[in-house]
Amino acid sequence: MIILDVPTIRGWLMLVDMAGSENIEQAGQIGFEAKMKTTKINQGNTALKRVVESIANGDSHVPFRDSKLTMLLQDSFEDDKSKILMILCASPDPKEMHKTISTLEYDAKAKCVVRGPHTPIKGDDSSSSDVMLGSRIAAMD
């Protein structure tokens, strides 16, 4: 019998579907349970947005304890070896322009996130993200 001493590599894969910023009236939901579900979705979205903004701004305190979601994702944000992929959805519908702009602004902020022992790099006003965001907004007009 041959026994191989192979090193073990461990890792985590977290998939999170954040849904959208839920609106009870638009979703056509009624009742207490629907309201509670919508509130929880929005709290998770808001907490993640605050974490992303804090890290991108280089704040000394990052509010990971504001929601269960951000507590679960804390290791991923703090480990400089982790990989984070965010897929954000936007609509070309003019009726949804305010939501699309908000999503693109969030995307620009999320691109500034630097994890681990690194120091965040704050871009100037003419950074490529800002230029790209501006051109996307202009194209929607």
Backbone as CSV, one residue per row, in Angstrom:
resi,resn,N_x,N_y,N_z,CA_x,CA_y,CA_z,C_x,C_y,C_z
1,MET,0.841,-1.165,0.000,0.000,0.000,0.000,0.893,1.238,0.000
2,ILE,0.543,2.213,-0.842,1.283,3.468,-0.927,0.430,4.564,-0.293
3,ILE,1.035,5.268,0.634,0.342,6.378,1.284,1.028,7.664,0.858
4,LEU,0.255,8.539,0.263,0.796,9.819,-0.180,0.477,10.889,0.851
5,ASP,1.460,11.678,1.138,1.252,12.801,2.053,1.003,14.050,1.198
6,VAL,-0.256,14.292,0.905,-0.633,15.415,0.046,-1.163,16.543,0.930
7,PRO,-0.636,17.749,0.740,-1.136,18.862,1.549,-2.603,19.161,1.224
8,THR,-3.318,19.519,2.249,-4.733,19.837,2.092,-4.905,21.330,1.880
9,ILE,-5.699,21.664,0.903,-6.015,23.068,0.648,-7.494,23.259,0.941
10,ARG,-7.779,24.241,1.758,-9.169,24.509,2.118,-9.545,25.913,1.684
11,GLY,-10.793,26.080,1.428,-11.273,27.401,1.040,-12.773,27.503,1.241
12,TRP,-13.277,28.664,1.007,-14.699,28.937,1.144,-15.226,29.466,-0.178
13,LEU,-16.438,29.103,-0.479,-17.148,29.692,-1.603,-18.480,30.172,-1.057
14,MET,-18.683,31.464,-1.108,-19.939,32.042,-0.632,-20.658,32.666,-1.811
15,LEU,-21.883,32.252,-2.011,-22.723,32.834,-3.050,-23.880,33.529,-2.350
16,VAL,-24.047,34.797,-2.621,-25.088,35.574,-1.956,-25.948,36.242,-3.015
17,ASP,-27.235,35.948,-2.995,-28.178,36.626,-3.881,-28.843,37.711,-3.049
18,MET,-28.473,38.941,-3.326,-28.954,40.062,-2.520,-30.341,40.539,-2.917
19,ALA,-30.909,39.984,-3.948,-32.192,40.464,-4.465,-32.041,41.933,-4.811
20,GLY,-33.107,42.653,-4.810,-33.027,44.079,-5.124,-33.396,44.884,-3.915
21,SER,-33.366,46.159,-4.080,-33.878,47.021,-3.036,-35.388,46.906,-3.148
22,GLU,-35.975,46.204,-2.229,-37.378,45.829,-2.350,-38.330,46.953,-1.977
23,ASN,-39.398,47.034,-2.733,-40.456,47.996,-2.492,-41.760,47.209,-2.422
24,ILE,-42.439,47.254,-1.292,-43.643,46.455,-1.080,-44.714,46.768,-2.113
25,GLU,-44.933,48.049,-2.387,-45.993,48.425,-3.313,-45.711,47.910,-4.722
26,GLN,-44.464,48.060,-5.171,-44.121,47.615,-6.524,-44.182,46.100,-6.642
27,ALA,-43.828,45.397,-5.595,-43.836,43.940,-5.638,-45.244,43.382,-5.495
28,GLY,-46.187,44.225,-5.091,-47.563,43.773,-4.930,-47.754,42.887,-3.715
29,GLN,-46.870,42.996,-2.754,-46.961,42.164,-1.558,-47.781,42.874,-0.491
30,ILE,-48.509,42.084,0.255,-49.286,42.649,1.353,-49.096,41.779,2.584
31,GLY,-49.394,42.349,3.727,-49.338,41.581,4.955,-48.069,41.818,5.755
32,PHE,-48.145,41.383,7.005,-47.050,41.587,7.948,-45.787,40.837,7.531
33,GLU,-45.949,39.570,7.111,-44.779,38.769,6.728,-44.059,39.365,5.525
34,ALA,-44.818,39.856,4.560,-44.212,40.481,3.380,-43.434,41.726,3.781
35,LYS,-44.005,42.495,4.702,-43.334,43.714,5.168,-42.043,43.362,5.903
36,MET,-42.072,42.323,6.735,-40.876,41.910,7.479,-39.785,41.408,6.525
37,LYS,-40.172,40.627,5.534,-39.205,40.111,4.556,-38.553,41.264,3.794
38,THR,-39.365,42.204,3.362,-38.850,43.361,2.631,-37.904,44.176,3.498
39,THR,-38.254,44.357,4.758,-37.409,45.110,5.685,-36.059,44.427,5.857
40,LYS,-36.048,43.099,6.017,-34.789,42.359,6.190,-33.908,42.454,4.943
41,ILE,-34.512,42.355,3.765,-33.737,42.471,2.522,-33.085,43.839,2.448
42,ASN,-33.852,44.875,2.729,-33.317,46.235,2.652,-32.246,46.486,3.709
43,GLN,-32.403,45.913,4.914,-31.390,46.077,5.964,-30.072,45.427,5.546
44,GLY,-30.140,44.243,4.946,-28.927,43.570,4.477,-28.226,44.367,3.390
45,ASN,-29.011,44.883,2.447,-28.440,45.704,1.369,-27.773,46.952,1.925
46,THR,-28.450,47.616,2.851,-27.919,48.849,3.442,-26.652,48.572,4.244
47,ALA,-26.649,47.497,5.024,-25.468,47.154,5.825,-24.271,46.843,4.930
48,LEU,-24.490,46.097,3.858,-23.393,45.787,2.936,-22.880,47.058,2.268
49,LYS,-23.781,47.951,1.918,-23.373,49.223,1.302,-22.504,50.029,2.265
50,ARG,-22.879,50.065,3.554,-22.078,50.796,4.549,-20.696,50.173,4.717
51,VAL,-20.621,48.848,4.701,-19.330,48.161,4.813,-18.448,48.501,3.616
52,VAL,-19.003,48.419,2.419,-18.240,48.732,1.207,-17.753,50.173,1.251
53,GLU,-18.619,51.106,1.630,-18.229,52.517,1.702,-17.141,52.743,2.747
54,SER,-17.262,52.098,3.908,-16.262,52.263,4.967,-14.894,51.763,4.528
55,ILE,-14.867,50.599,3.885,-13.590,50.048,3.427,-13.010,50.916,2.316
56,ALA,-13.853,51.321,1.376,-13.382,52.144,0.253,-12.861,53.493,0.726
57,ASN,-13.462,54.044,1.781,-13.027,55.339,2.314,-11.830,55.219,3.242
58,GLY,-11.444,53.990,3.592,-10.314,53.790,4.491,-10.638,54.094,5.939
59,ASP,-11.917,53.985,6.311,-12.322,54.254,7.692,-11.664,53.269,8.652
60,SER,-11.387,53.730,9.872,-10.764,52.854,10.863,-11.764,51.835,11.407
61,HIS,-13.051,52.172,11.400,-14.087,51.241,11.863,-14.964,50.834,10.684
62,VAL,-15.120,49.542,10.495,-16.002,49.018,9.453,-17.162,48.319,10.161
63,PRO,-18.410,48.709,9.868,-19.574,48.197,10.612,-20.022,46.795,10.193
64,PHE,-19.159,45.799,10.388,-19.516,44.429,10.034,-20.643,43.885,10.904
65,ARG,-20.805,44.377,12.120,-21.783,43.821,13.051,-23.201,44.342,12.822
66,ASP,-23.398,45.135,11.772,-24.721,45.703,11.519,-25.726,44.695,10.968
67,SER,-25.254,43.588,10.423,-26.183,42.567,9.922,-25.502,41.205,9.918
68,LYS,-26.315,40.160,9.875,-25.764,38.805,9.808,-24.974,38.611,8.520
69,LEU,-25.473,39.187,7.441,-24.793,39.060,6.154,-23.374,39.606,6.218
70,THR,-23.216,40.812,6.728,-21.883,41.417,6.767,-20.972,40.709,7.768
71,MET,-21.543,40.143,8.827,-20.721,39.353,9.753,-20.196,38.098,9.053
72,LEU,-21.042,37.460,8.234,-20.611,36.268,7.498,-19.548,36.593,6.451
73,LEU,-19.650,37.769,5.852,-18.719,38.155,4.790,-17.456,38.845,5.305
74,GLN,-17.362,39.085,6.603,-16.239,39.832,7.172,-14.888,39.226,6.800
75,ASP,-14.743,37.916,6.933,-13.462,37.270,6.606,-13.075,37.504,5.149
76,SER,-14.046,37.473,4.264,-13.763,37.688,2.842,-13.273,39.097,2.578
77,PHE,-13.820,40.061,3.290,-13.393,41.444,3.097,-12.034,41.716,3.734
78,GLU,-11.713,41.023,4.815,-10.470,41.301,5.536,-9.272,40.498,5.036
79,ASP,-9.500,39.378,4.381,-8.408,38.526,3.908,-7.907,39.026,2.559
80,ASP,-6.634,39.416,2.503,-6.094,39.950,1.249,-5.931,38.877,0.174
81,LYS,-6.105,37.608,0.531,-6.015,36.535,-0.456,-7.380,36.165,-1.030
82,SER,-8.434,36.719,-0.473,-9.773,36.362,-0.940,-10.095,37.051,-2.257
83,LYS,-11.008,36.463,-2.969,-11.494,37.024,-4.233,-12.974,37.347,-4.047
84,ILE,-13.353,38.540,-4.420,-14.749,38.950,-4.314,-15.222,39.359,-5.699
85,LEU,-16.324,38.789,-6.118,-16.930,39.143,-7.395,-18.355,39.591,-7.111
86,MET,-18.669,40.798,-7.498,-20.027,41.315,-7.344,-20.617,41.495,-8.732
87,ILE,-21.810,40.985,-8.913,-22.528,41.179,-10.167,-23.713,42.078,-9.854
88,LEU,-23.698,43.245,-10.435,-24.765,44.212,-10.202,-25.601,44.320,-11.469
89,CYS,-26.902,44.377,-11.295,-27.801,44.453,-12.444,-28.400,45.846,-12.543
90,ALA,-28.455,46.359,-13.764,-29.034,47.673,-14.015,-30.001,47.554,-15.187
91,SER,-30.949,48.448,-15.217,-31.968,48.418,-16.259,-31.788,49.577,-17.234
92,PRO,-31.978,49.327,-18.533,-31.925,50.423,-19.498,-33.244,51.200,-19.568
93,ASP,-34.255,50.746,-18.836,-35.571,51.391,-18.846,-35.477,52.788,-18.229
94,PRO,-35.902,53.827,-18.957,-35.844,55.196,-18.417,-36.610,55.363,-17.103
95,LYS,-37.641,54.543,-16.887,-38.412,54.622,-15.637,-37.576,54.188,-14.434
96,GLU,-36.557,53.402,-14.686,-35.706,52.867,-13.619,-34.373,53.598,-13.524
97,MET,-34.263,54.770,-14.142,-32.985,55.475,-14.214,-32.395,55.759,-12.834
98,HIS,-33.222,56.181,-11.874,-32.687,56.496,-10.543,-32.082,55.263,-9.882
99,LYS,-32.694,54.095,-10.081,-32.137,52.864,-9.518,-30.843,52.474,-10.237
100,THR,-30.828,52.663,-11.552,-29.641,52.334,-12.334,-28.465,53.222,-11.939
101,ILE,-28.716,54.510,-11.775,-27.655,55.433,-11.354,-27.138,55.048,-9.975
102,SER,-28.045,54.713,-9.065,-27.647,54.290,-7.722,-26.780,53.029,-7.789
103,THR,-27.151,52.088,-8.638,-26.379,50.854,-8.803,-24.988,51.145,-9.353
104,LEU,-24.899,52.028,-10.347,-23.600,52.368,-10.934,-22.715,53.124,-9.944
105,GLU,-23.314,53.964,-9.112,-22.544,54.667,-8.076,-22.007,53.671,-7.051
106,TYR,-22.831,52.692,-6.673,-22.405,51.644,-5.744,-21.260,50.842,-6.363
107,ASP,-21.365,50.533,-7.645,-20.317,49.808,-8.358,-18.999,50.577,-8.330
108,ALA,-19.065,51.874,-8.566,-17.849,52.700,-8.555,-17.199,52.682,-7.176
109,LYS,-18.011,52.706,-6.122,-17.480,52.671,-4.756,-16.901,51.289,-4.447
110,ALA,-17.587,50.232,-4.882,-17.121,48.866,-4.608,-15.780,48.583,-5.280
111,LYS,-15.518,49.222,-6.416,-14.238,49.024,-7.104,-13.067,49.592,-6.310
112,CYS,-13.342,50.468,-5.358,-12.283,51.084,-4.547,-11.909,50.235,-3.336
113,VAL,-12.604,49.124,-3.129,-12.351,48.288,-1.955,-11.021,47.565,-2.101
114,VAL,-10.176,47.716,-1.090,-8.902,47.003,-1.011,-8.925,46.263,0.316
115,ARG,-8.696,44.950,0.267,-8.796,44.134,1.470,-7.437,43.884,2.099
116,GLY,-7.489,43.392,3.326,-6.274,42.971,4.002,-5.426,44.125,4.494
117,PRO,-4.113,43.909,4.572,-3.226,44.901,5.165,-2.921,46.081,4.255
118,HIS,-3.509,46.116,3.075,-3.230,47.192,2.140,-3.925,48.483,2.550
119,THR,-3.428,49.574,2.062,-4.042,50.874,2.295,-4.910,51.216,1.098
120,PRO,-6.174,51.621,1.323,-7.034,51.962,0.194,-6.448,53.104,-0.626
121,ILE,-6.619,52.997,-1.917,-6.166,54.050,-2.820,-7.374,54.889,-3.178
122,LYS,-7.334,56.145,-2.792,-8.446,57.024,-3.098,-8.175,57.676,-4.444
123,GLY,-9.095,57.453,-5.381,-8.929,57.998,-6.724,-9.247,59.478,-6.754
124,ASP,-8.659,60.169,-7.737,-8.987,61.572,-7.889,-10.278,61.689,-8.693
125,ASP,-10.731,62.916,-8.908,-12.004,63.134,-9.587,-12.007,62.643,-11.022
126,SER,-10.861,62.497,-11.615,-10.804,62.086,-13.016,-10.456,60.607,-13.164
127,SER,-10.731,59.807,-12.127,-10.406,58.384,-12.201,-11.227,57.712,-13.298
128,SER,-10.740,56.585,-13.761,-11.415,55.896,-14.865,-12.818,55.451,-14.482
129,SER,-13.042,55.077,-13.214,-14.379,54.678,-12.775,-15.353,55.834,-12.903
130,ASP,-14.923,57.019,-12.495,-15.797,58.185,-12.576,-16.100,58.547,-14.022
131,VAL,-15.101,58.451,-14.875,-15.299,58.765,-16.291,-16.264,57.761,-16.913
132,MET,-16.063,56.474,-16.587,-16.933,55.446,-17.124,-18.361,55.625,-16.618
133,LEU,-18.514,55.931,-15.335,-19.833,56.156,-14.760,-20.509,57.335,-15.444
134,GLY,-19.770,58.413,-15.649,-20.324,59.592,-16.308,-20.773,59.298,-17.727
135,SER,-19.983,58.505,-18.451,-20.360,58.185,-19.830,-21.584,57.281,-19.879
136,ARG,-21.701,56.380,-18.909,-22.890,55.518,-18.859,-24.144,56.335,-18.573
137,ILE,-24.036,57.272,-17.647,-25.180,58.113,-17.311,-25.552,58.984,-18.504
138,ALA,-24.554,59.545,-19.183,-24.814,60.391,-20.350,-25.479,59.592,-21.466
139,ALA,-25.084,58.346,-21.628,-25.662,57.510,-22.677,-27.130,57.196,-22.418
140,MET,-27.545,57.266,-21.158,-28.934,56.974,-20.812,-29.866,58.142,-21.117
141,ASP,-29.309,59.340,-21.266,-30.144,60.525,-21.529,-30.672,60.575,-22.930
